Amino acid sequence: MQNAICLKNISKYVYENIQNDNFNYYKKMINYFSPEKTKKYLVKNCSINLEKGKSLAIIGLNGAGKSTLMKIISGVISQSDGEIKILNYTPYDRNKFFLKKIGVVFGHKSSLLWDIPLIFSLELHKTIYQIDDSSYQSRLNYLTEVLSLKECLNKKVKFMSLGERVKSDLLMNMLHNPELILLDEPTIGVDMESKIKIREFINNEKENNNCTFILTSHDPADIENCCDKINILAKGEIVFSEETEVLKNKYNEKVKIIVKKVDKNYEYSILKDTISGFIDATFNDIGNNLNIVFDKKNELSIINILIKLKITSFEVKKMSFEEILADKFQIFKSDHEERIEDE
Ligand SMILES: Nc1ncnc2c1ncn2[C@@H]1O[C@H](COP(=O)(O)OP(=O)(O)OP(=O)(O)O)[C@@H](O)[C@H]1O
């Protein structure tokens, strides 16, 4: 199958002025006129391949570089290093045929005309993208129906709720029937019913229109319900890449035990040391709980350890998708901290 997205070792860096409070007056003066610079990577060595008709989630903590990567893919900014082909085009060339094939929605930034009713923004979009009357009308009918936006067509954008505005942005960017849609936090501020609608819509477009989606989201349900593949970005680097189903299946083999730290006199680090002495498990202290994640096959052994150590206040749980992702983040965070300590 043909790839819609090909990124090979993409990096983006900027040079930032070094601010050093320890500089003396003379050095500060020199630094003011001829500042020392340091190279800062926003995105580093990212390689992504995605087939047409598939959806990819790019997730990561705040500041990980997700939006920067989206901007490179959509051609808003250029990469500093590496090769990129999106639908066989170089995005930063901003070729008009390429631009007609993509739709971009930044959940936190609207491209609608603020002071006038939505329908005028849509008509302007129709003109810019040279959509013929009949395709425009049928697409508009379909999109307003699936996104429940009929009543908003004549509403001024400034009077819309956040959710209505995000859905309207999505509607406008889908009008020209793009082959690739980039969604940067498309469900931000959207109510539960609309979130489900947006997810259904994405799946429908994938299935029936062979649309390719890349989305960033902090909502695990978006990823679980409509992304075929997950890339985790940390400090600009892709630290994990996996098919969603494969990840879920791997974690079906995992169990979580939540130990409630009710005994104030007990040193819970003893428990950690005892378990990690011979079982591969990850530990996460959250408030008064100690979460332990491990392979199902070790469940009995761990319960035996708990009983031997006279710890009785615990519960055994299957992991939700949100917890699976949180666990992955935890692993990469500890790896990263270890790496920094080693350096
Ligand atoms: N033009 C720029 N110059 C300098 N630093 C920048 C520039 N653009 C982004 N950054 C920095 O690069 C890092 C990544 O930013 P980016 O917006 O891509 O993160 P993000 O993963 O989308 O975060 P969030 O989840 O908070 O939206 C941040 O630390 C940001 O401050």
PDBQT file of the ligand as one rigid body, heavy atoms in Angstrom, charges set to zero:
ROOT
HETATM    1  N1  LIG A 401       9.724  29.141  17.361  1.00  0.00    +0.000 N 
HETATM    2  C1  LIG A 401      10.137  28.627  18.512  1.00  0.00    +0.000 A 
HETATM    3  N2  LIG A 401      11.256  29.092  19.115  1.00  0.00    +0.000 NA
HETATM    4  C2  LIG A 401      11.710  28.568  20.274  1.00  0.00    +0.000 A 
HETATM    5  N3  LIG A 401      11.089  27.555  20.928  1.00  0.00    +0.000 NA
HETATM    6  C3  LIG A 401       9.965  27.072  20.391  1.00  0.00    +0.000 A 
HETATM    7  C4  LIG A 401       9.421  27.577  19.154  1.00  0.00    +0.000 A 
HETATM    8  N4  LIG A 401       8.283  26.889  18.869  1.00  0.00    +0.000 NA
HETATM    9  C5  LIG A 401       8.138  26.002  19.875  1.00  0.00    +0.000 A 
HETATM   10  N5  LIG A 401       9.128  26.106  20.782  1.00  0.00    +0.000 N 
HETATM   11  C6  LIG A 401       9.343  25.270  21.974  1.00  0.00    +0.000 C 
HETATM   12  O1  LIG A 401       9.446  23.928  21.508  1.00  0.00    +0.000 OA
HETATM   13  C7  LIG A 401       8.863  23.034  22.445  1.00  0.00    +0.000 C 
HETATM   14  C8  LIG A 401       7.811  22.182  21.750  1.00  0.00    +0.000 C 
HETATM   15  O2  LIG A 401       6.670  22.999  21.457  1.00  0.00    +0.000 OA
HETATM   16  P1  LIG A 401       5.308  22.400  20.855  1.00  0.00    +0.000 P 
HETATM   17  O3  LIG A 401       4.322  23.505  20.745  1.00  0.00    +0.000 OA
HETATM   18  O4  LIG A 401       5.639  21.667  19.612  1.00  0.00    +0.000 OA
HETATM   19  O5  LIG A 401       4.907  21.382  22.006  1.00  0.00    +0.000 OA
HETATM   20  P2  LIG A 401       3.576  20.467  22.144  1.00  0.00    +0.000 P 
HETATM   21  O6  LIG A 401       4.048  19.063  22.294  1.00  0.00    +0.000 OA
HETATM   22  O7  LIG A 401       2.631  20.755  21.041  1.00  0.00    +0.000 OA
HETATM   23  O8  LIG A 401       3.009  20.986  23.537  1.00  0.00    +0.000 OA
HETATM   24  P3  LIG A 401       1.463  21.094  24.087  1.00  0.00    +0.000 P 
HETATM   25  O9  LIG A 401       1.001  19.713  24.413  1.00  0.00    +0.000 OA
HETATM   26  O10 LIG A 401       1.640  21.910  25.329  1.00  0.00    +0.000 OA
HETATM   27  O11 LIG A 401       0.657  21.779  23.030  1.00  0.00    +0.000 OA
HETATM   28  C9  LIG A 401       8.318  23.903  23.568  1.00  0.00    +0.000 C 
HETATM   29  O12 LIG A 401       9.254  23.905  24.608  1.00  0.00    +0.000 OA
HETATM   30  C10 LIG A 401       8.184  25.283  22.941  1.00  0.00    +0.000 C 
HETATM   31  O13 LIG A 401       8.352  26.301  23.891  1.00  0.00    +0.000 OA
ENDROOT
TORSDOF 0
